[in-house]
């Protein structure tokens, strides 16, 4: 152990008031698991692993809440609930291990090996309570049972128990008493009225400390002596429990790829022996070389090494080591196929439910009536557990959304929305090919049924998904765009337009949007009085106008005349000007601009704009128009008398692009005048 680790553990022991060894063990597990999450996210595993990763993140947060609780809670109450704390630590460890087992089958082999090392560390974690703290809690529980009918003899019994517990928990000074009372007050504020039994016990502990705190302090020397012997016993017990962890397998028993004890050794063409699962994963990922010697292999056959397997088994029996099949953990939780079926996804969801609500009895004895109810999860903890389970089940049902009853469909969509809101990257690899079409169909059904809440939830999910998963959104097909048409005049038209704005920024989506028939309703929105919808519609058209193929559709459908109102005293003049600039690269566009009433005059006004960008766009539009035919040059000169001086000014003071276009326009005008055309 390095000096940095020693210092960290020393600080941690002082940080946790009680159960420091247990908390440090859990803290190490949390830090180790947290360190690999960025690598897992970067690998973008498939859907089953994304669900497990979401659960893993939630479990880490719950473990951190537990550690924070142990650092701030009352020493007396922590001792009183010691069994419950140990069970929660064990449960956190088990869920972390279980989630990592699912993830490792969906990431590259080298990352999977690192995850296996972490799983090994989790399995070796021991949550052993300090016997002196356990004894203090036991005495407190016994004394608290009859406290509801307090008499003088019972109170004296409680005072004796309190003094004994305080000595074991190092409550030795007036300052310690003050801190303890403050911690109990904080617990009382948090527990509220939802758990009257816990509230009553805390009040009674506070009463005893408030009335007899000074009496406890006067016996600090005696209590210090009482607490001394058990610590050494605890350290001896812990050392004996760690003895197995110190046994190191011979190198020939370890897989050169994973560096772990082999369970099913096989030999490859290079003559090197590996664990079957890991070398098979190596080959499955396309490697054709030996991981150890780096030589290219003539074949990828795996020859079992029965003799070595027997030797490893004998060694394990001799040292009392349990050799675990590395492939067993993941196989019990997820399908070994490349993609997860809906049945296996549902099983995964129910698996998480079992681990959350039905703890393994082997993790600790059944608590008695008092201790089983002595610690309750925080509201945030319960919400995290419930949310995880609901999310897993809802994601499992997504592909069959249409087959569910309407109320269930709404619940699934809402849970999925909440899931994506919590995690930007969560759903990128967890959805399926027709997810977006299915979601749009749900929106249409909600509209047909008049379910406004479902419309809002579904449209928010759709917008959030396409915004946060821009590369995945390109799978939006023409059928889905066509379904959106009916929603453009609904209560969620704003969200639908915002979604189309995001999608229209995708190069691959633009032709599909143009072919879906949705442009007509968008043009209709331009004529409305709703500024928000108008702005979204213009932004969509602006994005679409960057595609040459789509530009032809826009021109044919009469997009250019619809821009004129926005060029005249509108907050959206820049958008309209940009759309015209993008459209005017074809002869059809130039003709439409020249022949549309007030279009040239409106564009020419921007030649005198204070914005150099507006000037640049206006000059570019006029240059495109005049470049096509001489008669268009005459139209420009006829409709705006201020064109000449404005162009001369731009030629001198404009941007480089504007200067070039202005110079060319002036040249064209001079040619016309010179030739008398």
N, C-alpha and C positions, 0 to 999 in steps of 0.2 A: 504493500500500500504506500503510495507516494505521500509526501508531506502535505500537499494540497488537499488530498482526501482526508487525512488525519485532522487537519484544521477544520475542514467542512463538517466532519462528523462531530468534532468537539463543539462547534457553534450550534449544530443541530440539536445536540443533547440539551444544551441550555435553552434552546428555542422552544422545545416541546415540554410542557409542564409535567406531564405524566405519560407513561408508555413510550418513552423516547426511543428505545430499541425498536419497537414495532413501527413507530412513525418513520424512523430513519430507513428502515427496510423498505417501507412503502414509497418513501421519497426517492430512494435510489431507483426503484422500479419505474416510477413515473418519469424521472429524468432520462432513464435509458430508453424508454419507449418513445418519449417526446423527441429524442434526438434523431430518430429514424423516420419520423412522419414526413418531413420535407422530401426525403428521397422517395418515399412511397407515392406521394402526390405527384412528384415529377415523372414517375414511371407510368402514371395514368392507367391504373389497373382496371380490369373489366368490372361489370356491374356488381357481382357478388362481393368482390373485395372493396368496392366503393361503399357498399352498405356496412361492411365490417369496419371500414375506416371511419365512417361517421359514428358508429357505436364506440369505436376506440377513442375518438376525440371526446365524446361525451363522458366516457368512463374516466378519462384523464382529468377532466374538469371536476367530476365528483370526488375523485381521489384528492385533488388539490383542496376542495372544500373540506374534506375530512381532516386533512393535515392542518388547515387553517383553524378548524374547530378545536383540534387538540392543542394548538398553540395559544388559544385565547380562552378556552373554557375553564371552569373551576376545577381545581385539582381533586377536590372531594367528589364532585360529580363524575369526573373522568374515572376515578377509582371505582365508584359505585357502578359504572356501566362498562367495566373493563372487558367483560366477555363480549358485549355487543360491539365494542371498538375492534377487538381482534377479528370477529366474524366479518365486519365490514371491510377490514383490510384484506382478509383472505378472499372475500368475494370480488373485490376490486382486482386483486392479482389474477384470479381465475378468469375474469372477463377480459382483462388485458391479454392474457395468454390465448384465450379462445379466439379473440378478434385477430390477433397476429397470425394464428394458424390458418385462418381463412385468407388473409392477405398474401401470405408467402407463395401460394400456388398461382398467383396472378402477376408476379413481378419477375424481372430478370433473375437468372440463377444466382448471380453474385450477391444481389440484394436479398434474395431469399435465404441465402446462407447466413448473412448478417442477422436477419430476423430470427433464424433458428437459434443463433447464439443468445439473442435476447430472451427467447422463449426458455432456453435452458436456465438462464439467470433467474427468470421469474419462477420457474419450478423449484429452484434451489432456495428461494427466499423463505425464511422462517420467521413467523410472527409469534414470538415467545414473550409472554408477559412477565414482568418482574414479579417474582413471588411475593415480595413485600407489599407491592401495590395491590396484587390480587387479594392478599390477606386483609389489607386495609378496606378494600371494597366489600369483602365478605362480612366483616364486622359491622360496617355501616349498614348493609342491607338487613342484617339480623336486627339491628337496633331500630331501624326505621319502620319495621312492620307494624308494631303496635302504637306508633306515635300519634295516630288520630285521636286516641283517648288518653291524653297526657295527664299523668298523675305525678306526684313528687318522686316516687321510686322509679317510675319509667324514665323520667327526665334525667335522673341521676345516672341510670344505665346508659342513656344516650350520650351524656357528657363524657362518661368513661370511654365509650366507643369513639367519640369524636377526638378525644385526646390521643387515643391509640392511633387512629387513622392519621391525625396531624403529624405525629412523630414519624410515621412511615413515609409520609409524603413531603417531609421537610418543610412543614409550615411552622417556622421557628421564631418568628419575630412579629412585632406589631405591623411592620410593613407588609409581611406575608399575609397577615389577617386582612389588612385593607385591600390588598390585591385580590384576595379570595372573595371578599364581599362584593367588590366591584364586578368580578367575573360572574358571580351568581346573579347580580342585578341585570347584567347584559343578557344572560340566558332567560331571565324572567321576561324581559322586554320582547325577546324573539319568540318565545313559546306561545304568548297570547292566551286565548281562551280555548284553543283547539285541543289541548291536552291537560285537563285539570289535574290528573294524577301526578304528572311531572311537575306541574306548577306548584302543587301542594308540597312535594318533597323539597323543591328548591326553596320555598318559603321557610320550611322548617329548618333547613340547613342554615339559611341566613339568620334565622332567629337564634339558633345555638351559637353561631359565631359572634353575633352582635352582643349576646348576653354573657358569654363565657370566653370571649377571645383572650382577655387578659390572663385568665386562668391557664389557658393553653401555653401562652408565652412564658409563664414563670417556670414551666417544666421542660423548657427546651433542651436542657442538658441531658435529662433522663430520656427524652424522646430521641435525641441524637444517638445515644447508646443503643436504644431499642432497634433503631433502623440500620445499624452497622452490619450485623452478621449476615442478614439475608442477601445483601448485595453480592458478597463473595460467592454464596451458594448459587446465585443466579448466573454469575459469570462462569462458574465451573460447569453448570448445566448447559450453558450456551456453547462452551468450548467442546463439550462431548458431542453435542448435536451437530457441530460443524466439522467433526472429524472426517466424516465421509466425504465432505466437499473438498478436502485436501488431497484425496487420492487422485493421482494423475495416471491415465491409461498409458501404456507403452506406445511409442510412435507408430509401430507396425499395426496397432489396433485402430488407429485414427485415419479417417478419410483425408487424403491430401487436399481435397477440394474444400470441404467444410471444416476440417480440423476437429471433427467430433468423433466420438466412439462409433464404430461401424456396427450396424445391425444386420445388414444383408450385404456382405462384401462380394464384389464381382471384379473380375480382371478383364481389362480391355486389350486391344491389339498391341499397345506399347509395353505390355507386361506389368503395368501399374494397377494396383487394386484400389477401388473406390467404393463408396456407399452407392448401392444401386439407384436409389431415387435421385441423387445429385448428379451422377454422371449421365443418367438418362435425360434429366432436365438440360444438361449441358449440350447433349446431342440434339435434343428437340429444338433448341434455340439456334441451330444452324452451324454450330462449331464442328469441325472435322479434325481437330488436333487434340493431343493429350494435354490436359490442363497443367500437368506437372512438367513433362519433358518438352512440351511445345511442338513435338514432331507431328507431321501429318499422318493420319491413320489410314491403313489400307482398307479397314472395314470397321463397323461400329457394333460388332457382336459383343455381348456381355457374358462372360464365363463365370458361373458361381464358384466361390472359393469355400467349399464346405469345411475343409480342415481349419482354415482361419476362423470361420464362424464358430466352430466348436471351441477353439482356443479362447476366443473372446467370451464365450458363455462360461467357461470354467473360471476365467479371471473375475467375471462379474459375481459369480457365486462365492468365490473366495473372499472378496472384499465387500460383499453385501451391496453391490451396485445394481440398480434396476436399469436395464438397457431398453430404451423405448424406441419403437419403430418410428422413424422420422416422418413417415407418410401417414401415420394413423390419425393424428390430430385433425388435419385438414379434411381427410376423407369423411370423417363423421359429421362435418359441418357443411360441406359444399360439394357440388358435383365435380367429378374429375374431367368432365368434358370442357371443351374450349369456351362454351357459353352456357349460362345457367338457365335451366328450365324454370317455368313458373312454379312447378311443384317443389323443386329444391329451394327456390327463393322463399316460398311460403314456409317450408320447414326451417329455414334459417331464421325467419322472423319468430316462429314459435320457439325455436331454440333459445333465442335471446330472452324471450319471455320467461322460460323456465329458469334461466340463470338469474334473472332479476327478482322473480317473485317466489321462487322455491329454492332457497339456498341448500346446498349439499349438507345433510346432517353430519357427515364425517368431518366437516370443518370445525366442529366444536360441539360440546354437549348442549342439550336443549336448556335454554335459560329458564330459571324459575319465574314465578308469577311476577315478581318485582322487576328483575333485571331484564326480562324480555320486553317490558314496556318502558324501561327507564331511559332509553334514548330513542328519539324519533328523528327521522331525516328532516332536514330543512325543507321548506316549501320548494325551493329551487332544485333541491336534490330529487324530490318526488316528481317535479315537472320534467326534469331531464330524463328520468327513467321512463315515464309515461310517454314522453315525446319520442324517445328512441324506438320503443315498441310499436307505437302507432305508425311511425315513419316506415319501419321495416315492412309492416303488413300492408300499408298503403302502396308502397313501391312494388310490392309483390303482386298487387291487384291491378296495377296500371295497365298492363297489356290487355286485360280482359275488362276494361272499364265499361264498355258498351253492354256487357252481359249483366252488370250489377243493377240493383234497384236505384232509382234516382237519388234517394237520400244517401245511399252508400257511395254513389258516384261523386256527389258533392263533398262528402267527407274525405274521400281519397284525393280529390283535387286540392282541397284546402290543406291537407297534411303535406302533400307534395310541395305546395307553394311555401308553406312555413319552413320546410326542409331546405329549399333552395335559398330562401331569405337568410337563413343562418349561415350558409356556406356557399361562397361564390363559385367554387369549383366542384361542388358536390355532385351535381346531376350530369356533368359533361359526359361521363362514361357509363352512367347508370340508366340511360334511356334506351329506347329501341327505335327501329327504323321508322315506324309510322307514328311515333309519339306526337309530333306536331299536328298531323292530320287528325288524330284521335282527339286531341285537345280542342282543336277548332270545331270539330263535330259536337263536342260537349258544349261549347259556347253557343252554337246554333240551336241545339236542343234547349239550352237554358233560355235563349231568346224566344223560341217558339212556345215554351211553357210559361213565359213571363216571370221567370225566377231571377229577379234583379241581383240578389246576393250571389247566386251562382255565376251570373254573367261577370260580375265584378271580380270575384275570386279567380275565375278562369282566365279573364283577360289580363289580370295582374300577373298570374303565373306565366302566361304566354309572353308577355312583355319582359318579365324578369329573365325568363329562360333565353330568349333570343338576344337580350342585351348582354348577359353574362357568359353566354356560350356562342360567341359570334361565328366560330368556325363550324360548330355543329348545326347552326341554323340554316346552312345551305341545303339541307335535305328537305326543306319546305317545298312541296310539289304544287303543280298548277291546280290540282283539285282542292288543296287547302286554301289557296288564294281565292278560288272561286267561292268557297264557303264563306269567306270573310266579307264578301259583297253585301250579304244580307245584314251584316252587323254594323255597316257604316252609317245607318240611320237609327241605331239603337242607343240605349243609355250608356253603352261602353264605347261609343264611336271614338272618343278621345284616345283610349288605350289601344284600340285597333289601329288607328292612324299612327300612333307612336310606334307600334310594332312594325307596321309597314315601312315606316321611316328607317328603322334599324335594318330591316331586310333589304330595302332598296339600295342600301350602301354596299351590299354584296354583289359582286360582278355576276355571279352565276344565277342570282335570283332575278335580276332585272328582266331578262327575256320572258321568264315565267309570269312575272307581274303583268307585263304588257299583253301577254297572250291570254290572261285569265278573264279579261273583260272588266277589270276593276278600275281602269282609267276613266271611264265614263262617270261613275259615281264620284271619283275624286275631282273631276272638273266641275261637277255639280256643286260640290262643297265650296269651290272657289267663289260661287255666286251667293253663298250664304252670308249672314252677318256675324257669324261666330269667328272672332279673330283667332282663337286658339286652334280651331279646326283648319282655318285658312292657312295659318303658318305651317302646320304639319303637312297639309296637302302640297304647299309650295316646296317644302323641303324634300318631300318624296319625288316630286317632278324634277327638282334640281339634281337629285341623285340619279334618277333615270336618264336625264339628259346627257350624262357622261357616256352613254352607250349608243354607238352610231346606229345600230339596228333599231333600238327603241326610239331614237329620235325621229325616224321615219313615221312610226306610229303616232307619236305626239303631234307631229306636223299635220298628218292626215286627219287627226281627230280635232284639229283646230285649236291647238294649244297656244299659238302665238297671239291671236286676238284676245284670248282670255288673260294675257299678261298686261294689256294696256291699262286697265283700272289700277293695277298695282304700281305702275310707273308714275302715276299721277297722285301725289299727296297721299302716300300709303306708308305705313311703317315697314312694309315688306318690299320696298323698291329694289334693294340690293339683290334679294332673291330673284325677283322677276328679271332684273337686268342680267343676272348670271345665267338664268335659264335661256334667255334669248341669245346670249353669247355662245352658249354650248350648242344651240340649235342651228345657228346661222352658217354652219360649215357646208351646207348643201345648197344647190340651186333652188330647190323647192322652198327652203326656208327663206332665202333671200327674196324670192318672189312674194312669199306671204308677208314678210316684214314690209316690203315696199308697197304692197297693195292694201295692207290693212290700214284703215283710216286712223290717223293721228299717231301711228306707231313711230314713223321716222321723226316726227316733230318731238315726241316724248323722249326718244332716245337722245336726240340732239341736245336737249336741255341739260343732259348730264355732262356735256363737253365743258360746261362752266361750273361744274361741281367742285366743291372744296376737297373732295376725296379723290386722290390720285388713282385709286383702284376703280372708282366709278368712271372717271375719265378714260381710263385704259379700256374698260369693257365697252363703253359707248363708241369710242374710236374704232375698236375691233369690229363691232357690229356694222357700223356704217361702211367700214372698209370692205367687209364681206359683201354687203349689198351692192356697193358701187363697182366692185371688181367684176361682178357677173355681167352687167349690161350698162351701156352708156346712158340709157334713158333713166336708170335708177339714180345716176349721178345728178341728173337734172332735177329729179324729184327731191333729192336731199337739199339742193341749192334753193329750190322753190319753197320748200316747207320751212326752212329755217334760215333767216337772213344773217343770223349771228354765227353761222358755221365757220366762215372764213377767219374772223378774228380769234375765235376760240381755238381753231386748229393751229394757228400761228403761235398762240400762247403755249399750247401743249407741245408743239415742236421745240419750243425753247425751254420750258420748265417741267414738262411731264416726265414720266418714267421712261426707261429705255424702250420698252415695248410700245408705249403710247407715242413716243417720238417717232418711231419707225412707221407706225400706222398713219399718223398725222402727216408725215412727209409724203407717204405714198398717196394719200387722199388729195393733198394739195397738188401733187403732180398730175393726178387724174383730172382735177378741176381745171388746171392750166391748159392741159391738152384739149379739153372740150372747148374752152374759150378761144384758144388759138385756132382750132380747126373750124370754129363757128358752128359746132354741132348743137 
